[in-house]
Amino acid sequence: MAYVCMHCGREVKTIEKSTVRCPYCGYRVMVKKRSSIAKEVSTD
Ligand SMILES: [Zn+2]
């Protein structure tokens, strides 16, 4: 499952469930890259 960072917009193909965070900017809000329905995933 690919994710897209809500901050920098980079695509993250591999992500750890325990540490949902963008490896590029460190932002913690990622959205699943799937069709047109975006669901936010937060670890707070
Ligand atoms: Zn990012």
mmCIF file of the protein (N, C-alpha, C, O) and its ligand, coordinates in Angstrom:
data_MODEL
# 
_entry.id   MODEL 
# 
loop_
_entity.id 
_entity.type 
_entity.pdbx_number_of_molecules 
1 polymer     1 
2 non-polymer 1 
# 
_entity_poly.entity_id                      1 
_entity_poly.type                           'polypeptide(L)' 
_entity_poly.nstd_linkage                   no 
_entity_poly.nstd_monomer                   no 
_entity_poly.pdbx_seq_one_letter_code       MAYVCMHCGREVKTIEKSTVRCPYCGYRVMVKKRSSIAKEVSTD 
_entity_poly.pdbx_seq_one_letter_code_can   MAYVCMHCGREVKTIEKSTVRCPYCGYRVMVKKRSSIAKEVSTD 
_entity_poly.pdbx_strand_id                 A 
# 
loop_
_entity_poly_seq.entity_id 
_entity_poly_seq.num 
_entity_poly_seq.mon_id 
_entity_poly_seq.hetero 
1 1  MET n 
1 2  ALA n 
1 3  TYR n 
1 4  VAL n 
1 5  CYS n 
1 6  MET n 
1 7  HIS n 
1 8  CYS n 
1 9  GLY n 
1 10 ARG n 
1 11 GLU n 
1 12 VAL n 
1 13 LYS n 
1 14 THR n 
1 15 ILE n 
1 16 GLU n 
1 17 LYS n 
1 18 SER n 
1 19 THR n 
1 20 VAL n 
1 21 ARG n 
1 22 CYS n 
1 23 PRO n 
1 24 TYR n 
1 25 CYS n 
1 26 GLY n 
1 27 TYR n 
1 28 ARG n 
1 29 VAL n 
1 30 MET n 
1 31 VAL n 
1 32 LYS n 
1 33 LYS n 
1 34 ARG n 
1 35 SER n 
1 36 SER n 
1 37 ILE n 
1 38 ALA n 
1 39 LYS n 
1 40 GLU n 
1 41 VAL n 
1 42 SER n 
1 43 THR n 
1 44 ASP n 
# 
loop_
_struct_asym.id 
_struct_asym.entity_id 
A 1 
B 2 
# 
loop_
_chem_comp.id 
_chem_comp.type 
_chem_comp.mon_nstd_flag 
ALA 'L-peptide linking' y 
ARG 'L-peptide linking' y 
ASP 'L-peptide linking' y 
CYS 'L-peptide linking' y 
GLU 'L-peptide linking' y 
GLY 'peptide linking'   y 
HIS 'L-peptide linking' y 
ILE 'L-peptide linking' y 
LYS 'L-peptide linking' y 
MET 'L-peptide linking' y 
PRO 'L-peptide linking' y 
SER 'L-peptide linking' y 
THR 'L-peptide linking' y 
TYR 'L-peptide linking' y 
VAL 'L-peptide linking' y 
ZN  non-polymer         . 
# 
_pdbx_entity_nonpoly.entity_id   2 
_pdbx_entity_nonpoly.name        ? 
_pdbx_entity_nonpoly.comp_id     ZN 
# 
_pdbx_nonpoly_scheme.asym_id         B 
_pdbx_nonpoly_scheme.entity_id       2 
_pdbx_nonpoly_scheme.mon_id          ZN 
_pdbx_nonpoly_scheme.ndb_seq_num     1 
_pdbx_nonpoly_scheme.pdb_seq_num     101 
_pdbx_nonpoly_scheme.auth_seq_num    101 
_pdbx_nonpoly_scheme.pdb_mon_id      ZN 
_pdbx_nonpoly_scheme.auth_mon_id     ZN 
_pdbx_nonpoly_scheme.pdb_strand_id   A 
_pdbx_nonpoly_scheme.pdb_ins_code    . 
# 
loop_
_atom_site.group_PDB 
_atom_site.id 
_atom_site.type_symbol 
_atom_site.label_atom_id 
_atom_site.label_alt_id 
_atom_site.label_comp_id 
_atom_site.label_asym_id 
_atom_site.label_entity_id 
_atom_site.label_seq_id 
_atom_site.pdbx_PDB_ins_code 
_atom_site.Cartn_x 
_atom_site.Cartn_y 
_atom_site.Cartn_z 
_atom_site.occupancy 
_atom_site.B_iso_or_equiv 
_atom_site.pdbx_formal_charge 
_atom_site.auth_seq_id 
_atom_site.auth_comp_id 
_atom_site.auth_asym_id 
_atom_site.auth_atom_id 
_atom_site.pdbx_PDB_model_num 
ATOM   1   N  N  . MET A 1 1  ? 0.835   -1.194 0.000  1.00 0.00 ? 1   MET A N  1 
ATOM   2   C  CA . MET A 1 1  ? 0.000   0.000  0.000  1.00 0.00 ? 1   MET A CA 1 
ATOM   3   C  C  . MET A 1 1  ? 0.870   1.245  0.000  1.00 0.00 ? 1   MET A C  1 
ATOM   4   O  O  . MET A 1 1  ? 1.679   1.440  0.907  1.00 0.00 ? 1   MET A O  1 
ATOM   5   N  N  . ALA A 1 2  ? 0.712   2.074  -0.993 1.00 0.00 ? 2   ALA A N  1 
ATOM   6   C  CA . ALA A 1 2  ? 1.513   3.294  -1.073 1.00 0.00 ? 2   ALA A CA 1 
ATOM   7   C  C  . ALA A 1 2  ? 0.813   4.429  -0.333 1.00 0.00 ? 2   ALA A C  1 
ATOM   8   O  O  . ALA A 1 2  ? -0.415  4.500  -0.273 1.00 0.00 ? 2   ALA A O  1 
ATOM   9   N  N  . TYR A 1 3  ? 1.625   5.302  0.221  1.00 0.00 ? 3   TYR A N  1 
ATOM   10  C  CA . TYR A 1 3  ? 1.081   6.464  0.926  1.00 0.00 ? 3   TYR A CA 1 
ATOM   11  C  C  . TYR A 1 3  ? 1.659   7.733  0.316  1.00 0.00 ? 3   TYR A C  1 
ATOM   12  O  O  . TYR A 1 3  ? 2.728   7.723  -0.294 1.00 0.00 ? 3   TYR A O  1 
ATOM   13  N  N  . VAL A 1 4  ? 0.924   8.824  0.499  1.00 0.00 ? 4   VAL A N  1 
ATOM   14  C  CA . VAL A 1 4  ? 1.402   10.114 0.024  1.00 0.00 ? 4   VAL A CA 1 
ATOM   15  C  C  . VAL A 1 4  ? 1.425   11.085 1.198  1.00 0.00 ? 4   VAL A C  1 
ATOM   16  O  O  . VAL A 1 4  ? 0.447   11.218 1.933  1.00 0.00 ? 4   VAL A O  1 
ATOM   17  N  N  . CYS A 1 5  ? 2.542   11.749 1.355  1.00 0.00 ? 5   CYS A N  1 
ATOM   18  C  CA . CYS A 1 5  ? 2.688   12.707 2.450  1.00 0.00 ? 5   CYS A CA 1 
ATOM   19  C  C  . CYS A 1 5  ? 1.824   13.931 2.188  1.00 0.00 ? 5   CYS A C  1 
ATOM   20  O  O  . CYS A 1 5  ? 1.809   14.473 1.082  1.00 0.00 ? 5   CYS A O  1 
ATOM   21  N  N  . MET A 1 6  ? 1.109   14.355 3.214  1.00 0.00 ? 6   MET A N  1 
ATOM   22  C  CA . MET A 1 6  ? 0.235   15.516 3.070  1.00 0.00 ? 6   MET A CA 1 
ATOM   23  C  C  . MET A 1 6  ? 1.024   16.823 3.095  1.00 0.00 ? 6   MET A C  1 
ATOM   24  O  O  . MET A 1 6  ? 0.501   17.879 2.739  1.00 0.00 ? 6   MET A O  1 
ATOM   25  N  N  . HIS A 1 7  ? 2.271   16.747 3.513  1.00 0.00 ? 7   HIS A N  1 
ATOM   26  C  CA . HIS A 1 7  ? 3.084   17.948 3.645  1.00 0.00 ? 7   HIS A CA 1 
ATOM   27  C  C  . HIS A 1 7  ? 3.921   18.208 2.402  1.00 0.00 ? 7   HIS A C  1 
ATOM   28  O  O  . HIS A 1 7  ? 3.841   19.285 1.812  1.00 0.00 ? 7   HIS A O  1 
ATOM   29  N  N  . CYS A 1 8  ? 4.724   17.226 2.001  1.00 0.00 ? 8   CYS A N  1 
ATOM   30  C  CA . CYS A 1 8  ? 5.631   17.434 0.871  1.00 0.00 ? 8   CYS A CA 1 
ATOM   31  C  C  . CYS A 1 8  ? 5.108   16.768 -0.401 1.00 0.00 ? 8   CYS A C  1 
ATOM   32  O  O  . CYS A 1 8  ? 5.586   17.058 -1.498 1.00 0.00 ? 8   CYS A O  1 
ATOM   33  N  N  . GLY A 1 9  ? 4.132   15.883 -0.254 1.00 0.00 ? 9   GLY A N  1 
ATOM   34  C  CA . GLY A 1 9  ? 3.518   15.276 -1.429 1.00 0.00 ? 9   GLY A CA 1 
ATOM   35  C  C  . GLY A 1 9  ? 4.297   14.119 -2.012 1.00 0.00 ? 9   GLY A C  1 
ATOM   36  O  O  . GLY A 1 9  ? 3.945   13.600 -3.071 1.00 0.00 ? 9   GLY A O  1 
ATOM   37  N  N  . ARG A 1 10 ? 5.342   13.715 -1.341 1.00 0.00 ? 10  ARG A N  1 
ATOM   38  C  CA . ARG A 1 10 ? 6.128   12.588 -1.834 1.00 0.00 ? 10  ARG A CA 1 
ATOM   39  C  C  . ARG A 1 10 ? 5.397   11.269 -1.593 1.00 0.00 ? 10  ARG A C  1 
ATOM   40  O  O  . ARG A 1 10 ? 4.628   11.116 -0.644 1.00 0.00 ? 10  ARG A O  1 
ATOM   41  N  N  . GLU A 1 11 ? 5.669   10.328 -2.490 1.00 0.00 ? 11  GLU A N  1 
ATOM   42  C  CA . GLU A 1 11 ? 5.046   9.024  -2.351 1.00 0.00 ? 11  GLU A CA 1 
ATOM   43  C  C  . GLU A 1 11 ? 5.952   8.103  -1.544 1.00 0.00 ? 11  GLU A C  1 
ATOM   44  O  O  . GLU A 1 11 ? 7.155   8.017  -1.790 1.00 0.00 ? 11  GLU A O  1 
ATOM   45  N  N  . VAL A 1 12 ? 5.356   7.425  -0.586 1.00 0.00 ? 12  VAL A N  1 
ATOM   46  C  CA . VAL A 1 12 ? 6.102   6.494  0.248  1.00 0.00 ? 12  VAL A CA 1 
ATOM   47  C  C  . VAL A 1 12 ? 5.523   5.103  0.038  1.00 0.00 ? 12  VAL A C  1 
ATOM   48  O  O  . VAL A 1 12 ? 4.378   4.833  0.399  1.00 0.00 ? 12  VAL A O  1 
ATOM   49  N  N  . LYS A 1 13 ? 6.315   4.236  -0.541 1.00 0.00 ? 13  LYS A N  1 
ATOM   50  C  CA . LYS A 1 13 ? 5.812   2.906  -0.882 1.00 0.00 ? 13  LYS A CA 1 
ATOM   51  C  C  . LYS A 1 13 ? 5.827   1.968  0.305  1.00 0.00 ? 13  LYS A C  1 
ATOM   52  O  O  . LYS A 1 13 ? 4.924   1.149  0.478  1.00 0.00 ? 13  LYS A O  1 
ATOM   53  N  N  . THR A 1 14 ? 6.855   2.092  1.117  1.00 0.00 ? 14  THR A N  1 
ATOM   54  C  CA . THR A 1 14 ? 6.939   1.216  2.277  1.00 0.00 ? 14  THR A CA 1 
ATOM   55  C  C  . THR A 1 14 ? 6.879   2.053  3.547  1.00 0.00 ? 14  THR A C  1 
ATOM   56  O  O  . THR A 1 14 ? 7.605   3.036  3.696  1.00 0.00 ? 14  THR A O  1 
ATOM   57  N  N  . ILE A 1 15 ? 6.019   1.654  4.442  1.00 0.00 ? 15  ILE A N  1 
ATOM   58  C  CA . ILE A 1 15 ? 5.853   2.416  5.670  1.00 0.00 ? 15  ILE A CA 1 
ATOM   59  C  C  . ILE A 1 15 ? 5.570   1.459  6.820  1.00 0.00 ? 15  ILE A C  1 
ATOM   60  O  O  . ILE A 1 15 ? 4.843   0.477  6.671  1.00 0.00 ? 15  ILE A O  1 
ATOM   61  N  N  . GLU A 1 16 ? 6.156   1.764  7.954  1.00 0.00 ? 16  GLU A N  1 
ATOM   62  C  CA . GLU A 1 16 ? 5.947   0.927  9.134  1.00 0.00 ? 16  GLU A CA 1 
ATOM   63  C  C  . GLU A 1 16 ? 4.656   1.351  9.828  1.00 0.00 ? 16  GLU A C  1 
ATOM   64  O  O  . GLU A 1 16 ? 4.389   2.541  9.994  1.00 0.00 ? 16  GLU A O  1 
ATOM   65  N  N  . LYS A 1 17 ? 3.876   0.378  10.221 1.00 0.00 ? 17  LYS A N  1 
ATOM   66  C  CA . LYS A 1 17 ? 2.602   0.674  10.868 1.00 0.00 ? 17  LYS A CA 1 
ATOM   67  C  C  . LYS A 1 17 ? 2.802   1.377  12.215 1.00 0.00 ? 17  LYS A C  1 
ATOM   68  O  O  . LYS A 1 17 ? 1.988   2.202  12.630 1.00 0.00 ? 17  LYS A O  1 
ATOM   69  N  N  . SER A 1 18 ? 3.894   1.032  12.877 1.00 0.00 ? 18  SER A N  1 
ATOM   70  C  CA . SER A 1 18 ? 4.143   1.600  14.200 1.00 0.00 ? 18  SER A CA 1 
ATOM   71  C  C  . SER A 1 18 ? 4.699   3.014  14.116 1.00 0.00 ? 18  SER A C  1 
ATOM   72  O  O  . SER A 1 18 ? 4.601   3.790  15.066 1.00 0.00 ? 18  SER A O  1 
ATOM   73  N  N  . THR A 1 19 ? 5.286   3.341  12.960 1.00 0.00 ? 19  THR A N  1 
ATOM   74  C  CA . THR A 1 19 ? 5.854   4.675  12.807 1.00 0.00 ? 19  THR A CA 1 
ATOM   75  C  C  . THR A 1 19 ? 5.390   5.291  11.500 1.00 0.00 ? 19  THR A C  1 
ATOM   76  O  O  . THR A 1 19 ? 6.145   5.366  10.530 1.00 0.00 ? 19  THR A O  1 
ATOM   77  N  N  . VAL A 1 20 ? 4.156   5.726  11.487 1.00 0.00 ? 20  VAL A N  1 
ATOM   78  C  CA . VAL A 1 20 ? 3.612   6.348  10.281 1.00 0.00 ? 20  VAL A CA 1 
ATOM   79  C  C  . VAL A 1 20 ? 4.144   7.774  10.179 1.00 0.00 ? 20  VAL A C  1 
ATOM   80  O  O  . VAL A 1 20 ? 3.606   8.704  10.781 1.00 0.00 ? 20  VAL A O  1 
ATOM   81  N  N  . ARG A 1 21 ? 5.211   7.918  9.405  1.00 0.00 ? 21  ARG A N  1 
ATOM   82  C  CA . ARG A 1 21 ? 5.826   9.231  9.265  1.00 0.00 ? 21  ARG A CA 1 
ATOM   83  C  C  . ARG A 1 21 ? 6.563   9.326  7.934  1.00 0.00 ? 21  ARG A C  1 
ATOM   84  O  O  . ARG A 1 21 ? 7.144   8.353  7.453  1.00 0.00 ? 21  ARG A O  1 
ATOM   85  N  N  . CYS A 1 22 ? 6.524   10.507 7.359  1.00 0.00 ? 22  CYS A N  1 
ATOM   86  C  CA . CYS A 1 22 ? 7.211   10.720 6.093  1.00 0.00 ? 22  CYS A CA 1 
ATOM   87  C  C  . CYS A 1 22 ? 8.723   10.673 6.299  1.00 0.00 ? 22  CYS A C  1 
ATOM   88  O  O  . CYS A 1 22 ? 9.244   11.414 7.133  1.00 0.00 ? 22  CYS A O  1 
ATOM   89  N  N  . PRO A 1 23 ? 9.447   9.818  5.559  1.00 0.00 ? 23  PRO A N  1 
ATOM   90  C  CA . PRO A 1 23 ? 10.901  9.721  5.710  1.00 0.00 ? 23  PRO A CA 1 
ATOM   91  C  C  . PRO A 1 23 ? 11.641  10.912 5.128  1.00 0.00 ? 23  PRO A C  1 
ATOM   92  O  O  . PRO A 1 23 ? 12.842  11.067 5.349  1.00 0.00 ? 23  PRO A O  1 
ATOM   93  N  N  . TYR A 1 24 ? 10.935  11.756 4.386  1.00 0.00 ? 24  TYR A N  1 
ATOM   94  C  CA . TYR A 1 24 ? 11.586  12.889 3.736  1.00 0.00 ? 24  TYR A CA 1 
ATOM   95  C  C  . TYR A 1 24 ? 11.496  14.156 4.570  1.00 0.00 ? 24  TYR A C  1 
ATOM   96  O  O  . TYR A 1 24 ? 12.487  14.868 4.731  1.00 0.00 ? 24  TYR A O  1 
ATOM   97  N  N  . CYS A 1 25 ? 10.313  14.440 5.102  1.00 0.00 ? 25  CYS A N  1 
ATOM   98  C  CA . CYS A 1 25 ? 10.136  15.680 5.855  1.00 0.00 ? 25  CYS A CA 1 
ATOM   99  C  C  . CYS A 1 25 ? 9.732   15.425 7.305  1.00 0.00 ? 25  CYS A C  1 
ATOM   100 O  O  . CYS A 1 25 ? 9.762   16.340 8.127  1.00 0.00 ? 25  CYS A O  1 
ATOM   101 N  N  . GLY A 1 26 ? 9.357   14.191 7.619  1.00 0.00 ? 26  GLY A N  1 
ATOM   102 C  CA . GLY A 1 26 ? 9.026   13.866 8.996  1.00 0.00 ? 26  GLY A CA 1 
ATOM   103 C  C  . GLY A 1 26 ? 7.580   14.149 9.369  1.00 0.00 ? 26  GLY A C  1 
ATOM   104 O  O  . GLY A 1 26 ? 7.193   13.981 10.525 1.00 0.00 ? 26  GLY A O  1 
ATOM   105 N  N  . TYR A 1 27 ? 6.779   14.576 8.401  1.00 0.00 ? 27  TYR A N  1 
ATOM   106 C  CA . TYR A 1 27 ? 5.375   14.851 8.668  1.00 0.00 ? 27  TYR A CA 1 
ATOM   107 C  C  . TYR A 1 27 ? 4.635   13.560 9.009  1.00 0.00 ? 27  TYR A C  1 
ATOM   108 O  O  . TYR A 1 27 ? 4.930   12.498 8.462  1.00 0.00 ? 27  TYR A O  1 
ATOM   109 N  N  . ARG A 1 28 ? 3.673   13.668 9.916  1.00 0.00 ? 28  ARG A N  1 
ATOM   110 C  CA . ARG A 1 28 ? 3.033   12.452 10.411 1.00 0.00 ? 28  ARG A CA 1 
ATOM   111 C  C  . ARG A 1 28 ? 1.643   12.196 9.843  1.00 0.00 ? 28  ARG A C  1 
ATOM   112 O  O  . ARG A 1 28 ? 0.947   11.287 10.297 1.00 0.00 ? 28  ARG A O  1 
ATOM   113 N  N  . VAL A 1 29 ? 1.237   12.975 8.871  1.00 0.00 ? 29  VAL A N  1 
ATOM   114 C  CA . VAL A 1 29 ? -0.063  12.755 8.253  1.00 0.00 ? 29  VAL A CA 1 
ATOM   115 C  C  . VAL A 1 29 ? 0.133   12.236 6.841  1.00 0.00 ? 29  VAL A C  1 
ATOM   116 O  O  . VAL A 1 29 ? 0.596   12.954 5.954  1.00 0.00 ? 29  VAL A O  1 
ATOM   117 N  N  . MET A 1 30 ? -0.227  10.978 6.651  1.00 0.00 ? 30  MET A N  1 
ATOM   118 C  CA . MET A 1 30 ? -0.094  10.350 5.358  1.00 0.00 ? 30  MET A CA 1 
ATOM   119 C  C  . MET A 1 30 ? -1.473  9.928  4.864  1.00 0.00 ? 30  MET A C  1 
ATOM   120 O  O  . MET A 1 30 ? -2.365  9.636  5.661  1.00 0.00 ? 30  MET A O  1 
ATOM   121 N  N  . VAL A 1 31 ? -1.638  9.898  3.557  1.00 0.00 ? 31  VAL A N  1 
ATOM   122 C  CA . VAL A 1 31 ? -2.894  9.431  2.993  1.00 0.00 ? 31  VAL A CA 1 
ATOM   123 C  C  . VAL A 1 31 ? -2.612  8.244  2.086  1.00 0.00 ? 31  VAL A C  1 
ATOM   124 O  O  . VAL A 1 31 ? -1.603  8.198  1.381  1.00 0.00 ? 31  VAL A O  1 
ATOM   125 N  N  . LYS A 1 32 ? -3.515  7.302  2.123  1.00 0.00 ? 32  LYS A N  1 
ATOM   126 C  CA . LYS A 1 32 ? -3.359  6.126  1.280  1.00 0.00 ? 32  LYS A CA 1 
ATOM   127 C  C  . LYS A 1 32 ? -3.574  6.509  -0.181 1.00 0.00 ? 32  LYS A C  1 
ATOM   128 O  O  . LYS A 1 32 ? -4.542  7.182  -0.534 1.00 0.00 ? 32  LYS A O  1 
ATOM   129 N  N  . LYS A 1 33 ? -2.654  6.067  -1.006 1.00 0.00 ? 33  LYS A N  1 
ATOM   130 C  CA . LYS A 1 33 ? -2.769  6.358  -2.424 1.00 0.00 ? 33  LYS A CA 1 
ATOM   131 C  C  . LYS A 1 33 ? -3.620  5.278  -3.088 1.00 0.00 ? 33  LYS A C  1 
ATOM   132 O  O  . LYS A 1 33 ? -3.114  4.270  -3.580 1.00 0.00 ? 33  LYS A O  1 
ATOM   133 N  N  . ARG A 1 34 ? -4.906  5.519  -3.083 1.00 0.00 ? 34  ARG A N  1 
ATOM   134 C  CA . ARG A 1 34 ? -5.822  4.535  -3.625 1.00 0.00 ? 34  ARG A CA 1 
ATOM   135 C  C  . ARG A 1 34 ? -7.061  5.223  -4.177 1.00 0.00 ? 34  ARG A C  1 
ATOM   136 O  O  . ARG A 1 34 ? -7.797  5.871  -3.434 1.00 0.00 ? 34  ARG A O  1 
ATOM   137 N  N  . SER A 1 35 ? -7.289  5.088  -5.454 1.00 0.00 ? 35  SER A N  1 
ATOM   138 C  CA . SER A 1 35 ? -8.420  5.695  -6.147 1.00 0.00 ? 35  SER A CA 1 
ATOM   139 C  C  . SER A 1 35 ? -8.568  7.166  -5.804 1.00 0.00 ? 35  SER A C  1 
ATOM   140 O  O  . SER A 1 35 ? -7.563  7.870  -5.710 1.00 0.00 ? 35  SER A O  1 
ATOM   141 N  N  . SER A 1 36 ? -9.762  7.646  -5.617 1.00 0.00 ? 36  SER A N  1 
ATOM   142 C  CA . SER A 1 36 ? -9.976  9.065  -5.362 1.00 0.00 ? 36  SER A CA 1 
ATOM   143 C  C  . SER A 1 36 ? -10.347 9.315  -3.911 1.00 0.00 ? 36  SER A C  1 
ATOM   144 O  O  . SER A 1 36 ? -10.501 10.459 -3.481 1.00 0.00 ? 36  SER A O  1 
ATOM   145 N  N  . ILE A 1 37 ? -10.486 8.232  -3.165 1.00 0.00 ? 37  ILE A N  1 
ATOM   146 C  CA . ILE A 1 37 ? -10.869 8.379  -1.779 1.00 0.00 ? 37  ILE A CA 1 
ATOM   147 C  C  . ILE A 1 37 ? -9.621  8.423  -0.894 1.00 0.00 ? 37  ILE A C  1 
ATOM   148 O  O  . ILE A 1 37 ? -8.870  7.453  -0.797 1.00 0.00 ? 37  ILE A O  1 
ATOM   149 N  N  . ALA A 1 38 ? -9.427  9.552  -0.266 1.00 0.00 ? 38  ALA A N  1 
ATOM   150 C  CA . ALA A 1 38 ? -8.261  9.719  0.594  1.00 0.00 ? 38  ALA A CA 1 
ATOM   151 C  C  . ALA A 1 38 ? -8.672  9.625  2.049  1.00 0.00 ? 38  ALA A C  1 
ATOM   152 O  O  . ALA A 1 38 ? -9.640  10.243 2.493  1.00 0.00 ? 38  ALA A O  1 
ATOM   153 N  N  . LYS A 1 39 ? -7.902  8.830  2.775  1.00 0.00 ? 39  LYS A N  1 
ATOM   154 C  CA . LYS A 1 39 ? -8.185  8.684  4.194  1.00 0.00 ? 39  LYS A CA 1 
ATOM   155 C  C  . LYS A 1 39 ? -6.937  9.063  4.984  1.00 0.00 ? 39  LYS A C  1 
ATOM   156 O  O  . LYS A 1 39 ? -5.851  8.531  4.753  1.00 0.00 ? 39  LYS A O  1 
ATOM   157 N  N  . GLU A 1 40 ? -7.111  9.976  5.902  1.00 0.00 ? 40  GLU A N  1 
ATOM   158 C  CA . GLU A 1 40 ? -5.960  10.424 6.674  1.00 0.00 ? 40  GLU A CA 1 
ATOM   159 C  C  . GLU A 1 40 ? -5.566  9.392  7.723  1.00 0.00 ? 40  GLU A C  1 
ATOM   160 O  O  . GLU A 1 40 ? -6.414  8.753  8.346  1.00 0.00 ? 40  GLU A O  1 
ATOM   161 N  N  . VAL A 1 41 ? -4.270  9.251  7.897  1.00 0.00 ? 41  VAL A N  1 
ATOM   162 C  CA . VAL A 1 41 ? -3.753  8.344  8.925  1.00 0.00 ? 41  VAL A CA 1 
ATOM   163 C  C  . VAL A 1 41 ? -2.836  9.130  9.841  1.00 0.00 ? 41  VAL A C  1 
ATOM   164 O  O  . VAL A 1 41 ? -1.790  9.624  9.421  1.00 0.00 ? 41  VAL A O  1 
ATOM   165 N  N  . SER A 1 42 ? -3.232  9.237  11.068 1.00 0.00 ? 42  SER A N  1 
ATOM   166 C  CA . SER A 1 42 ? -2.446  9.994  12.027 1.00 0.00 ? 42  SER A CA 1 
ATOM   167 C  C  . SER A 1 42 ? -1.980  9.104  13.174 1.00 0.00 ? 42  SER A C  1 
ATOM   168 O  O  . SER A 1 42 ? -2.658  8.147  13.546 1.00 0.00 ? 42  SER A O  1 
ATOM   169 N  N  . THR A 1 43 ? -0.840  9.423  13.716 1.00 0.00 ? 43  THR A N  1 
ATOM   170 C  CA . THR A 1 43 ? -0.301  8.611  14.812 1.00 0.00 ? 43  THR A CA 1 
ATOM   171 C  C  . THR A 1 43 ? -0.354  9.339  16.139 1.00 0.00 ? 43  THR A C  1 
ATOM   172 O  O  . THR A 1 43 ? 0.189   8.860  17.135 1.00 0.00 ? 43  THR A O  1 
ATOM   173 N  N  . ASP A 1 44 ? -0.988  10.467 16.161 1.00 0.00 ? 44  ASP A N  1 
ATOM   174 C  CA . ASP A 1 44 ? -1.038  11.245 17.413 1.00 0.00 ? 44  ASP A CA 1 
ATOM   175 C  C  . ASP A 1 44 ? -1.922  10.608 18.447 1.00 0.00 ? 44  ASP A C  1 
ATOM   176 O  O  . ASP A 1 44 ? -2.068  11.140 19.547 1.00 0.00 ? 44  ASP A O  1 
HETATM 177 ZN ZN . ZN  B 2 .  ? 6.721   14.544 3.618  1.00 0.00 2 101 ZN  A ZN 1 
# 
